Amino acid sequence: MDKTVFYDVSYGVYVVTTSYQNKNVGCIANSFCQITSVDNIVSISLNKQNYTNEAIKNTKKFALSIISEQTNSELIGKFGFYSSKDTDKFADFNYEILHDLPVIKENCCSYVVCEVFNVIDAGTHDIFLAKAVEGEKFNKNTPMTYSYYHNVVKGKAPKTAPTYIEEKPTSTQGKQYKCSVCGYIYDESKESVKFADLPDDWKCPLCGVPKSLFEEVK
């Protein structure tokens, strides 16, 4: 099957958060969906390997911030490619405790608070069915679509994402270097500076890791 047909399906980009074991926990998701309007029933799928999945199963509630086109791409990298189990993802970003949950506000459009009432096993992922009980708009920013994330931000999907498809580096006349954390490709044929000439404090534009965590694509 040509899995790239799923690229034609419309998605958003969201930060899903909760508070678990005296810690703020969260990850990036793109599978949030409104199921009904009368009872405000929604769904979201999370990989079983995500620590956020474990947290929400135990807390039975989560907040979801809708990312805008103005949101810092490093936020997407930090929440998408690191684990809340050993990383404080919230440290460098604007958030607020609302309804006892950490809510990301970093140029996000709005947020909703949801109470989980059912979890469906979907193989590698769990689907959380929840009722949206609170919500507020922060601004009139344009929500970021998954297409915008791929085509403009040049972001990659983490391997735990429901939409992950392994991408092979394209042929190029210049050398390519791949971030070992998020998969971002630095392509010398498309950049004005060779990778070796980048300063030592240069960081991945997507997830913020140092230059030393890039590997040359052979």
QUIJOCOR-V325380 format. One record per helix or strand. SS is the DSSP state (~ for helix, > for strand). FROM is the first residue (numbers start at 1). TO is the last residue. If there is no record, write none. Layout:
BEGIN
ss = <SS | SS>
from = <FROM | FROM>
to = <TO | TO>
END
This chain:
BEGIN
ss = <~ | > | > | > | > | > | ~ | > | > | ~ | > | > | > | > | > | > | ~ | > | > | ~ | ~ | > | > | ~ | >>
from = <3 | 12 | 14 | 23 | 33 | 41 | 51 | 61 | 68 | 73 | 95 | 101 | 110 | 125 | 143 | 145 | 146 | 176 | 185 | 188 | 195 | 203 | 210 | 211 | 214>
to = <8 | 12 | 20 | 29 | 34 | 47 | 59 | 66 | 68 | 81 | 98 | 104 | 122 | 137 | 143 | 145 | 151 | 179 | 187 | 190 | 197 | 203 | 210 | 213 | 216>
END
